[in-house]
């Protein structure tokens, strides 16, 4: 969850002002949290409230209405403020950017008590549930599930083994092409809010990284939907690298009291889970 929040805040100022380099200030005074952070917090809130479909619907609507100007896509924004509780067949990357608490909870509450396969199954199941209340298109589901799978690999294995499993498994299980490099992708990559053209790129940004900060810089250097790319990459990178204290403290300083309260409750909740 923390890695997702950091990626969002760092990437916030580059979403509409893309850069194609890794050489930029990690934090700027005008950085801010966006819908990626709000919905990641909402996912954590839903899990703490029971992890049922209604809990996710309630949380996404509640937090969306609390932060109506956070930068939602038009269809999700309309859904937040409507009385409709049905999904709307979205394939947007919103399902993947908000999913990290599902994997974090599955890992820290069940592993090593459960076998790794069971924990991975639990993460994927929860990711599918969290996505499906809005993003029930197969690509929307797949984006969330693949992201959760990568996070579980990062939690469960050392860096080398995690990257190896991600390269092999994600292609086999989800059909994403991870054979391209950042240099291949970067020149022609433009804004795209679909899972299918965001999640693979975010995973590659992690695969080419050397540490947490480098992973976030990789993602933002692609351009496109910078904050969401960095949110997804950051959520994977946190699980294997951890987050330096100075980056954590700086990122959390951008959150307001309600968001920070959920973050603090979440960290206590998963420690006790």
DRENBATOR-633164 format. One record per residue (C-alpha): x, y, z. Coordinates in steps of 0.1 Angstrom, whole numbers, padded with zeros to 4 digits, always signed. Example, Ala and Ser with C-alpha at 12.3 -4.5 7.8 and 13.67 -1.06 7.14 Angstrom:
<recs>
+0123-0045+0078+0137-0011+0071
</recs>
This chain:
<recs>
+0000+0000+0000+0028+0024+0009+0046+0018-0023+0014+0026-0043+0009+0058-0024+0045+0069-0030+0043+0061-0067+0011+0081-0070+0024+0112-0052+0057+0112-0071+0040+0107-0104+0012+0132-0099+0030+0162-0114+0040+0143-0145+0007+0127-0156-0001+0157-0179+0035+0169-0182+0053+0137-0192+0090+0134-0190+0111+0107-0207+0140+0106-0183+0148+0092-0148+0165+0124-0139+0140+0144-0120+0133+0155-0083+0117+0126-0066+0094+0150-0046+0084+0185-0056+0064+0210-0036+0035+0207-0060+0032+0169-0057-0002+0157-0045-0022+0126-0040-0047+0116-0066-0075+0091-0071-0049+0063-0071-0041+0070-0034-0077+0076-0025-0089+0043-0040-0059+0023-0025-0069+0036+0009-0105+0027+0001-0094-0009-0007-0076-0011+0026-0107+0003+0044-0129-0023+0027-0107-0052+0038-0107-0040+0073-0145-0038+0072-0150-0074+0060-0137-0079+0025-0171-0087+0010-0183-0073-0023-0206-0048-0006-0176-0036+0016-0157-0027-0015-0186-0010-0031-0193+0010+0000-0157+0020+0004-0152+0031-0032-0184+0052-0031-0176+0066+0004-0140+0077-0003-0149+0088-0038-0175+0111-0025-0152+0124+0002-0126+0133-0025-0148+0141-0056-0120+0160-0074-0092+0135-0070-0091+0128-0108-0113+0098-0115-0122+0086-0149-0155+0098-0161-0174+0065-0158-0160+0057-0124-0168+0093-0113-0204+0089-0124-0207+0055-0107-0194+0070-0074-0221+0096-0072-0249+0074-0085-0272+0050-0066-0261+0022-0089-0241-0006-0072-0236-0027-0103-0202-0029-0122-0199-0012-0156-0176-0035-0175-0145-0013-0173-0111-0024-0185-0094+0007-0171-0063+0006-0150-0081+0017-0119-0086-0019-0108-0048-0025-0108-0037+0007-0092-0059+0002-0061-0052-0036-0056-0021-0036-0035-0038-0040-0001-0054-0072-0013-0019-0088-0018-0004-0073+0013-0033-0086+0034-0031-0121+0018+0006-0124+0024+0009-0110+0059-0023-0126+0073-0018-0161+0059+0019-0167+0051+0039-0186+0063+0010-0203+0081-0005-0213+0047+0016-0227+0019+0027-0201-0006+0002-0214-0032-0027-0209-0008-0016-0173-0001-0012-0165-0038-0047-0180-0044-0061-0158-0016-0045-0127-0031-0058-0134-0066-0093-0142-0052-0094-0109-0033-0080-0090-0062-0107-0104-0085-0134-0094-0059-0120-0059-0055-0118-0053-0092-0151-0069-0102-0174-0045-0083-0166-0019-0110-0140-0033-0135-0157-0066-0144-0144-0066-0180-0119-0095-0184-0091-0070-0189-0100-0051-0158-0100-0083-0138-0068-0095-0153-0049-0063-0146-0058-0064-0109-0051-0101-0106-0017-0099-0124-0006-0070-0102-0016-0088-0070+0003-0119-0083+0035-0098-0089+0032-0084-0054+0029-0118-0039+0060-0130-0059+0079-0100-0046+0069-0107-0010+0075-0144-0011+0109-0146-0029+0142-0129-0029+0148-0103-0056+0163-0126-0083+0138-0154-0078+0108-0129-0077+0118-0113-0110+0124-0148-0126+0089-0160-0115+0072-0128-0126+0088-0129-0160+0078-0165-0165+0044-0167-0147+0029-0134-0158+0033-0142-0195+0021-0178-0190-0009-0170-0168-0020-0136-0181-0006-0133-0216+0013-0100-0210+0044-0095-0231+0073-0088-0207+0100-0092-0233+0102-0055-0242+0126-0032-0224+0120+0003-0211+0141+0016-0240+0118-0002-0264+0086+0012-0248+0096+0048-0239+0099+0066-0273+0064+0059-0285+0045+0054-0253+0016+0078-0247-0012+0082-0222-0033+0051-0220-0057+0043-0192-0064+0006-0201-0051-0022-0179-0036-0040-0210-0014-0010-0219-0005+0000-0183+0001-0031-0162+0027-0048-0184+0047-0016-0187+0045-0011-0150+0058-0046-0144+0087-0041-0168+0096-0009-0149+0099-0031-0117+0118-0059-0135+0145-0034-0147+0148-0017-0113+0177-0019-0088+0159-0005-0057+0126+0010-0047+0134+0046-0059+0148+0033-0092+0116+0014-0098+0095+0045-0094+0118+0065-0116+0116+0038-0143+0078+0039-0143+0076+0077-0145+0102+0079-0172+0079+0060-0196+0055+0090-0197+0018+0081-0202-0004+0078-0172+0026+0085-0150+0010+0084-0115-0008+0051-0122+0022+0035-0137+0043+0044-0107+0015+0034-0083+0015-0001-0098+0053-0004-0100+0057+0010-0065+0033-0015-0050+0054-0043-0064+0087-0027-0056+0078-0021-0020+0072-0058-0014+0107-0069-0023+0129-0038-0016+0110-0021+0013+0109+0017+0014+0136+0040+0028+0124+0059+0058+0130+0093+0043+0109+0085+0013+0081+0071+0035+0081+0101+0058+0081+0126+0029+0053+0108+0010+0031+0106+0041+0035+0143+0047+0014+0149+0015-0016+0130+0030-0044+0147+0049-0057+0134+0082-0085+0110+0070-0062+0093+0046-0033+0091+0070-0057+0077+0097-0066+0048+0074-0029+0042+0066-0021+0040+0103-0050+0017+0111-0040-0005+0082-0004-0009+0093-0017-0020+0127-0043-0042+0112-0020-0063+0091+0005-0066+0119-0022-0083+0140-0038-0102+0112
</recs>
